[in-house]
Amino acid sequence: MKVKNSLRAAKTRDKNCKIVRRKGRVFVINKTQPRFKARQG
């Protein structure tokens, strides 16, 4: 999982990427390509 300051580029890398808020953190999750996971902060 990559930790980034901004997820703007991470969410457009694949069409299956979704942005999710969990416990005050912002995540990018992708069921079909798990290598695109990212977390903000």
mmJSON file of the N, C-alpha and C atoms, coordinates in Angstrom:
{"data_MODEL":{"atom_site":{
"group_PDB":["ATOM","ATOM","ATOM","ATOM","ATOM","ATOM","ATOM","ATOM","ATOM","ATOM","ATOM","ATOM","ATOM","ATOM","ATOM","ATOM","ATOM","ATOM","ATOM","ATOM","ATOM","ATOM","ATOM","ATOM","ATOM","ATOM","ATOM","ATOM","ATOM","ATOM","ATOM","ATOM","ATOM","ATOM","ATOM","ATOM","ATOM","ATOM","ATOM","ATOM","ATOM","ATOM","ATOM","ATOM","ATOM","ATOM","ATOM","ATOM","ATOM","ATOM","ATOM","ATOM","ATOM","ATOM","ATOM","ATOM","ATOM","ATOM","ATOM","ATOM","ATOM","ATOM","ATOM","ATOM","ATOM","ATOM","ATOM","ATOM","ATOM","ATOM","ATOM","ATOM","ATOM","ATOM","ATOM","ATOM","ATOM","ATOM","ATOM","ATOM","ATOM","ATOM","ATOM","ATOM","ATOM","ATOM","ATOM","ATOM","ATOM","ATOM","ATOM","ATOM","ATOM","ATOM","ATOM","ATOM","ATOM","ATOM","ATOM","ATOM","ATOM","ATOM","ATOM","ATOM","ATOM","ATOM","ATOM","ATOM","ATOM","ATOM","ATOM","ATOM","ATOM","ATOM","ATOM","ATOM","ATOM","ATOM","ATOM","ATOM","ATOM","ATOM","ATOM"],
"id":[1,2,3,4,5,6,7,8,9,10,11,12,13,14,15,16,17,18,19,20,21,22,23,24,25,26,27,28,29,30,31,32,33,34,35,36,37,38,39,40,41,42,43,44,45,46,47,48,49,50,51,52,53,54,55,56,57,58,59,60,61,62,63,64,65,66,67,68,69,70,71,72,73,74,75,76,77,78,79,80,81,82,83,84,85,86,87,88,89,90,91,92,93,94,95,96,97,98,99,100,101,102,103,104,105,106,107,108,109,110,111,112,113,114,115,116,117,118,119,120,121,122,123],
"type_symbol":["N","C","C","N","C","C","N","C","C","N","C","C","N","C","C","N","C","C","N","C","C","N","C","C","N","C","C","N","C","C","N","C","C","N","C","C","N","C","C","N","C","C","N","C","C","N","C","C","N","C","C","N","C","C","N","C","C","N","C","C","N","C","C","N","C","C","N","C","C","N","C","C","N","C","C","N","C","C","N","C","C","N","C","C","N","C","C","N","C","C","N","C","C","N","C","C","N","C","C","N","C","C","N","C","C","N","C","C","N","C","C","N","C","C","N","C","C","N","C","C","N","C","C"],
"label_atom_id":["N","CA","C","N","CA","C","N","CA","C","N","CA","C","N","CA","C","N","CA","C","N","CA","C","N","CA","C","N","CA","C","N","CA","C","N","CA","C","N","CA","C","N","CA","C","N","CA","C","N","CA","C","N","CA","C","N","CA","C","N","CA","C","N","CA","C","N","CA","C","N","CA","C","N","CA","C","N","CA","C","N","CA","C","N","CA","C","N","CA","C","N","CA","C","N","CA","C","N","CA","C","N","CA","C","N","CA","C","N","CA","C","N","CA","C","N","CA","C","N","CA","C","N","CA","C","N","CA","C","N","CA","C","N","CA","C","N","CA","C","N","CA","C"],
"label_alt_id":[null,null,null,null,null,null,null,null,null,null,null,null,null,null,null,null,null,null,null,null,null,null,null,null,null,null,null,null,null,null,null,null,null,null,null,null,null,null,null,null,null,null,null,null,null,null,null,null,null,null,null,null,null,null,null,null,null,null,null,null,null,null,null,null,null,null,null,null,null,null,null,null,null,null,null,null,null,null,null,null,null,null,null,null,null,null,null,null,null,null,null,null,null,null,null,null,null,null,null,null,null,null,null,null,null,null,null,null,null,null,null,null,null,null,null,null,null,null,null,null,null,null,null],
"label_comp_id":["MET","MET","MET","LYS","LYS","LYS","VAL","VAL","VAL","LYS","LYS","LYS","ASN","ASN","ASN","SER","SER","SER","LEU","LEU","LEU","ARG","ARG","ARG","ALA","ALA","ALA","ALA","ALA","ALA","LYS","LYS","LYS","THR","THR","THR","ARG","ARG","ARG","ASP","ASP","ASP","LYS","LYS","LYS","ASN","ASN","ASN","CYS","CYS","CYS","LYS","LYS","LYS","ILE","ILE","ILE","VAL","VAL","VAL","ARG","ARG","ARG","ARG","ARG","ARG","LYS","LYS","LYS","GLY","GLY","GLY","ARG","ARG","ARG","VAL","VAL","VAL","PHE","PHE","PHE","VAL","VAL","VAL","ILE","ILE","ILE","ASN","ASN","ASN","LYS","LYS","LYS","THR","THR","THR","GLN","GLN","GLN","PRO","PRO","PRO","ARG","ARG","ARG","PHE","PHE","PHE","LYS","LYS","LYS","ALA","ALA","ALA","ARG","ARG","ARG","GLN","GLN","GLN","GLY","GLY","GLY"],
"label_asym_id":["A","A","A","A","A","A","A","A","A","A","A","A","A","A","A","A","A","A","A","A","A","A","A","A","A","A","A","A","A","A","A","A","A","A","A","A","A","A","A","A","A","A","A","A","A","A","A","A","A","A","A","A","A","A","A","A","A","A","A","A","A","A","A","A","A","A","A","A","A","A","A","A","A","A","A","A","A","A","A","A","A","A","A","A","A","A","A","A","A","A","A","A","A","A","A","A","A","A","A","A","A","A","A","A","A","A","A","A","A","A","A","A","A","A","A","A","A","A","A","A","A","A","A"],
"label_entity_id":["1","1","1","1","1","1","1","1","1","1","1","1","1","1","1","1","1","1","1","1","1","1","1","1","1","1","1","1","1","1","1","1","1","1","1","1","1","1","1","1","1","1","1","1","1","1","1","1","1","1","1","1","1","1","1","1","1","1","1","1","1","1","1","1","1","1","1","1","1","1","1","1","1","1","1","1","1","1","1","1","1","1","1","1","1","1","1","1","1","1","1","1","1","1","1","1","1","1","1","1","1","1","1","1","1","1","1","1","1","1","1","1","1","1","1","1","1","1","1","1","1","1","1"],
"label_seq_id":[1,1,1,2,2,2,3,3,3,4,4,4,5,5,5,6,6,6,7,7,7,8,8,8,9,9,9,10,10,10,11,11,11,12,12,12,13,13,13,14,14,14,15,15,15,16,16,16,17,17,17,18,18,18,19,19,19,20,20,20,21,21,21,22,22,22,23,23,23,24,24,24,25,25,25,26,26,26,27,27,27,28,28,28,29,29,29,30,30,30,31,31,31,32,32,32,33,33,33,34,34,34,35,35,35,36,36,36,37,37,37,38,38,38,39,39,39,40,40,40,41,41,41],
"pdbx_PDB_ins_code":[null,null,null,null,null,null,null,null,null,null,null,null,null,null,null,null,null,null,null,null,null,null,null,null,null,null,null,null,null,null,null,null,null,null,null,null,null,null,null,null,null,null,null,null,null,null,null,null,null,null,null,null,null,null,null,null,null,null,null,null,null,null,null,null,null,null,null,null,null,null,null,null,null,null,null,null,null,null,null,null,null,null,null,null,null,null,null,null,null,null,null,null,null,null,null,null,null,null,null,null,null,null,null,null,null,null,null,null,null,null,null,null,null,null,null,null,null,null,null,null,null,null,null],
"Cartn_x":[0.842,0.0,0.881,0.547,1.297,0.655,1.468,0.974,1.314,0.279,0.467,-0.113,0.383,-0.187,-1.532,-1.667,-2.904,-3.242,-4.52,-4.944,-5.538,-5.355,-5.961,-5.457,-4.146,-3.605,-3.918,-3.973,-4.16,-5.548,-6.56,-7.915,-8.158,-7.339,-7.571,-6.687,-5.92,-5.017,-5.759,-6.943,-7.686,-9.167,-9.98,-11.408,-12.123,-11.506,-12.131,-11.715,-10.919,-10.48,-11.642,-11.793,-12.82,-12.162,-12.716,-12.22,-13.15,-12.556,-13.322,-12.733,-13.615,-13.151,-13.35,-12.267,-12.359,-11.564,-12.245,-11.6,-10.806,-11.371,-10.726,-9.63,-9.335,-8.323,-9.004,-8.35,-8.891,-8.086,-8.803,-8.166,-8.63,-7.757,-8.153,-8.094,-9.224,-9.257,-9.606,-9.121,-9.368,-9.441,-10.62,-10.808,-10.075,-10.05,-9.485,-7.969,-7.411,-5.959,-5.518,-5.27,-4.944,-3.661,-2.835,-1.587,-1.854,-3.062,-3.384,-3.879,-3.785,-4.233,-3.378,-4.019,-3.284,-4.0,-3.234,-3.781,-3.247,-4.083,-3.674,-3.221,-2.106,-1.641,-0.599],
"Cartn_y":[-1.187,0.0,1.243,2.18,3.423,4.452,5.26,6.362,7.647,8.423,9.619,10.84,12.009,13.251,13.544,13.214,13.466,12.234,11.867,10.674,11.016,12.239,12.64,11.792,11.508,10.686,9.217,8.805,7.382,6.899,7.76,7.284,7.136,7.761,7.682,6.639,5.865,4.893,3.715,3.4,2.246,2.551,1.976,2.315,1.696,0.7,0.055,0.666,1.717,2.343,3.1,2.915,3.637,4.332,5.498,6.234,5.95,5.575,5.191,5.918,6.385,6.977,5.961,5.665,4.742,5.323,5.491,5.947,7.233,8.153,9.443,9.444,8.306,8.238,8.008,8.428,8.259,7.168,6.196,5.061,4.975,4.461,4.029,2.515,1.873,0.42,-0.025,-1.21,-1.759,-3.277,-3.842,-5.276,-6.095,-5.612,-6.427,-6.298,-5.148,-4.939,-4.435,-5.324,-4.876,-4.055,-4.067,-3.29,-1.8,-1.374,0.046,0.607,-0.166,0.339,1.529,2.521,3.687,4.263,5.004,5.648,7.067,7.992,9.382,9.718,10.45,10.919,10.028],
"Cartn_z":[0.0,0.0,0.0,-0.866,-0.934,-0.009,0.639,1.462,0.734,0.42,-0.404,0.298,-0.102,0.416,-0.233,-1.51,-2.23,-3.054,-3.064,-3.785,-5.144,-5.593,-6.864,-8.02,-8.063,-9.15,-8.924,-7.663,-7.367,-7.782,-7.682,-7.97,-9.468,-10.302,-11.746,-12.416,-11.644,-12.259,-12.873,-12.357,-12.858,-12.711,-13.596,-13.557,-12.373,-11.716,-10.568,-9.242,-9.259,-8.013,-7.377,-6.063,-5.314,-4.141,-3.783,-2.615,-1.445,-0.312,0.874,2.072,2.976,4.24,5.346,6.065,7.203,8.356,9.492,10.73,10.513,9.733,9.528,8.49,7.88,6.826,5.499,4.431,3.093,2.393,1.845,1.181,-0.258,-1.117,-2.457,-2.438,-2.775,-2.803,-4.216,-4.568,-5.889,-5.739,-5.959,-5.757,-6.814,-8.064,-9.135,-9.216,-8.841,-8.877,-7.502,-6.552,-5.189,-5.097,-6.141,-6.066,-6.127,-6.471,-6.552,-5.219,-4.139,-2.847,-2.422,-1.802,-1.335,-0.121,0.678,1.861,1.905,2.373,2.455,3.868,3.971,5.265,5.924],
"occupancy":[1.0,1.0,1.0,1.0,1.0,1.0,1.0,1.0,1.0,1.0,1.0,1.0,1.0,1.0,1.0,1.0,1.0,1.0,1.0,1.0,1.0,1.0,1.0,1.0,1.0,1.0,1.0,1.0,1.0,1.0,1.0,1.0,1.0,1.0,1.0,1.0,1.0,1.0,1.0,1.0,1.0,1.0,1.0,1.0,1.0,1.0,1.0,1.0,1.0,1.0,1.0,1.0,1.0,1.0,1.0,1.0,1.0,1.0,1.0,1.0,1.0,1.0,1.0,1.0,1.0,1.0,1.0,1.0,1.0,1.0,1.0,1.0,1.0,1.0,1.0,1.0,1.0,1.0,1.0,1.0,1.0,1.0,1.0,1.0,1.0,1.0,1.0,1.0,1.0,1.0,1.0,1.0,1.0,1.0,1.0,1.0,1.0,1.0,1.0,1.0,1.0,1.0,1.0,1.0,1.0,1.0,1.0,1.0,1.0,1.0,1.0,1.0,1.0,1.0,1.0,1.0,1.0,1.0,1.0,1.0,1.0,1.0,1.0],
"B_iso_or_equiv":[0.0,0.0,0.0,0.0,0.0,0.0,0.0,0.0,0.0,0.0,0.0,0.0,0.0,0.0,0.0,0.0,0.0,0.0,0.0,0.0,0.0,0.0,0.0,0.0,0.0,0.0,0.0,0.0,0.0,0.0,0.0,0.0,0.0,0.0,0.0,0.0,0.0,0.0,0.0,0.0,0.0,0.0,0.0,0.0,0.0,0.0,0.0,0.0,0.0,0.0,0.0,0.0,0.0,0.0,0.0,0.0,0.0,0.0,0.0,0.0,0.0,0.0,0.0,0.0,0.0,0.0,0.0,0.0,0.0,0.0,0.0,0.0,0.0,0.0,0.0,0.0,0.0,0.0,0.0,0.0,0.0,0.0,0.0,0.0,0.0,0.0,0.0,0.0,0.0,0.0,0.0,0.0,0.0,0.0,0.0,0.0,0.0,0.0,0.0,0.0,0.0,0.0,0.0,0.0,0.0,0.0,0.0,0.0,0.0,0.0,0.0,0.0,0.0,0.0,0.0,0.0,0.0,0.0,0.0,0.0,0.0,0.0,0.0],
"pdbx_formal_charge":[null,null,null,null,null,null,null,null,null,null,null,null,null,null,null,null,null,null,null,null,null,null,null,null,null,null,null,null,null,null,null,null,null,null,null,null,null,null,null,null,null,null,null,null,null,null,null,null,null,null,null,null,null,null,null,null,null,null,null,null,null,null,null,null,null,null,null,null,null,null,null,null,null,null,null,null,null,null,null,null,null,null,null,null,null,null,null,null,null,null,null,null,null,null,null,null,null,null,null,null,null,null,null,null,null,null,null,null,null,null,null,null,null,null,null,null,null,null,null,null,null,null,null],
"auth_seq_id":[1,1,1,2,2,2,3,3,3,4,4,4,5,5,5,6,6,6,7,7,7,8,8,8,9,9,9,10,10,10,11,11,11,12,12,12,13,13,13,14,14,14,15,15,15,16,16,16,17,17,17,18,18,18,19,19,19,20,20,20,21,21,21,22,22,22,23,23,23,24,24,24,25,25,25,26,26,26,27,27,27,28,28,28,29,29,29,30,30,30,31,31,31,32,32,32,33,33,33,34,34,34,35,35,35,36,36,36,37,37,37,38,38,38,39,39,39,40,40,40,41,41,41],
"auth_comp_id":["MET","MET","MET","LYS","LYS","LYS","VAL","VAL","VAL","LYS","LYS","LYS","ASN","ASN","ASN","SER","SER","SER","LEU","LEU","LEU","ARG","ARG","ARG","ALA","ALA","ALA","ALA","ALA","ALA","LYS","LYS","LYS","THR","THR","THR","ARG","ARG","ARG","ASP","ASP","ASP","LYS","LYS","LYS","ASN","ASN","ASN","CYS","CYS","CYS","LYS","LYS","LYS","ILE","ILE","ILE","VAL","VAL","VAL","ARG","ARG","ARG","ARG","ARG","ARG","LYS","LYS","LYS","GLY","GLY","GLY","ARG","ARG","ARG","VAL","VAL","VAL","PHE","PHE","PHE","VAL","VAL","VAL","ILE","ILE","ILE","ASN","ASN","ASN","LYS","LYS","LYS","THR","THR","THR","GLN","GLN","GLN","PRO","PRO","PRO","ARG","ARG","ARG","PHE","PHE","PHE","LYS","LYS","LYS","ALA","ALA","ALA","ARG","ARG","ARG","GLN","GLN","GLN","GLY","GLY","GLY"],
"auth_asym_id":["A","A","A","A","A","A","A","A","A","A","A","A","A","A","A","A","A","A","A","A","A","A","A","A","A","A","A","A","A","A","A","A","A","A","A","A","A","A","A","A","A","A","A","A","A","A","A","A","A","A","A","A","A","A","A","A","A","A","A","A","A","A","A","A","A","A","A","A","A","A","A","A","A","A","A","A","A","A","A","A","A","A","A","A","A","A","A","A","A","A","A","A","A","A","A","A","A","A","A","A","A","A","A","A","A","A","A","A","A","A","A","A","A","A","A","A","A","A","A","A","A","A","A"],
"auth_atom_id":["N","CA","C","N","CA","C","N","CA","C","N","CA","C","N","CA","C","N","CA","C","N","CA","C","N","CA","C","N","CA","C","N","CA","C","N","CA","C","N","CA","C","N","CA","C","N","CA","C","N","CA","C","N","CA","C","N","CA","C","N","CA","C","N","CA","C","N","CA","C","N","CA","C","N","CA","C","N","CA","C","N","CA","C","N","CA","C","N","CA","C","N","CA","C","N","CA","C","N","CA","C","N","CA","C","N","CA","C","N","CA","C","N","CA","C","N","CA","C","N","CA","C","N","CA","C","N","CA","C","N","CA","C","N","CA","C","N","CA","C","N","CA","C"],
"pdbx_PDB_model_num":[1,1,1,1,1,1,1,1,1,1,1,1,1,1,1,1,1,1,1,1,1,1,1,1,1,1,1,1,1,1,1,1,1,1,1,1,1,1,1,1,1,1,1,1,1,1,1,1,1,1,1,1,1,1,1,1,1,1,1,1,1,1,1,1,1,1,1,1,1,1,1,1,1,1,1,1,1,1,1,1,1,1,1,1,1,1,1,1,1,1,1,1,1,1,1,1,1,1,1,1,1,1,1,1,1,1,1,1,1,1,1,1,1,1,1,1,1,1,1,1,1,1,1]
}}}
